[in-house]
Amino acid sequence: MVSDCDWFVHYSSRFGYYYNNFKEVQEVNVGENIRRIREEKKLTQICVAEQVGISQAMLCQIERGTKNPSLQIGKEIADALGCELNNLLE
């Protein structure tokens, strides 16, 4: 049974869709948020990719929105950027 305070996340091929109790839907571009936070912290794609254990090319695809990270990779990217996973979903 789903309670009123449960949150759900679903990813499409280009955008993540953030479901709040199946009532409200916001379009989220996770890649744009990753790029914005990375650039604010003056980190290179190579630096972040190495910390996460993925290639720079993969991180580039995630930032462009052509690939979506798994939940585990998303968490590792957030850790490398020094932020919470929720910050990537805003």
N, C-alpha and C positions, 0 to 999 in steps of 0.2 A: 504494500500500500504506500502511495506517495503522499507525504505530508505537505502542508502548505508552505513549509519553509525549505523544501528541497530545491536544489538548483541543478540544472542539467546543461551539459555542453555537447554540441554536435558540430562537426566540421564539414563544410562542403568542399568542393575542389578549389575554390578561390577564396572564399570568405568563411570565417567561423560564425556560426549562429548561436547566440547565447540565449538559452531558454530559461526564463524565470517563471517557474510553476506552469509552464505551457501557456501562459497568458500573454506575455509580452516578449517580443522578439526584436533584438537589435542586431544589425549587421556589424561585424567586427573584422577588421583586417589585421590579423595577428602579425603578419610580416611587416606591415607598416609600423606597428608598435615596436617590434623588435628593432627595426632600423632606427627609429626615432630615439629610443632609449640608448642604443649602442652609440649613436652619433653624439648624443648629449653627454655621454661619459667618455667621449673621444677614444673609443675602442675600435680596432680594425676588425673586419670580418675574419681575418686569419687568426687573430688573438682569441676571439670568442669561439670560433670553430674548433681550435686546438683544445681549449678548456672543456668543450662539450664532447669532443671525440668524433666530430663529423668533419667532412671536407668543407673548404671555403666555398666550393661550388654549390654544395647542398645548402649552406646557410644563405647564399645568394638567391637560390631558388625559393627558399622559405620567405625571404624578405620581399621578393618580387610577387609572391603569391601563387607561384606555379606548383609548389609543393607545400603540404601541410605537415608540421611536425607531429610526431606521436606525442601522447601525453608525457611520457618519460623524457623525450628530447625537449619538449617545451619547458618542463621543470628544470632540466639541466641548463637550458639557455637562460631562463630566469635567474638561476643561481649564478651563472657566469656574468650576468648583467647586474647582479646585486639587487634584484627586485623580486617581488612575489609573482607567481604565475598569474594571478588576477590582473596584474598590471599589463600583461600582454593581451588580455581579453577585454580591456576597456575600450 
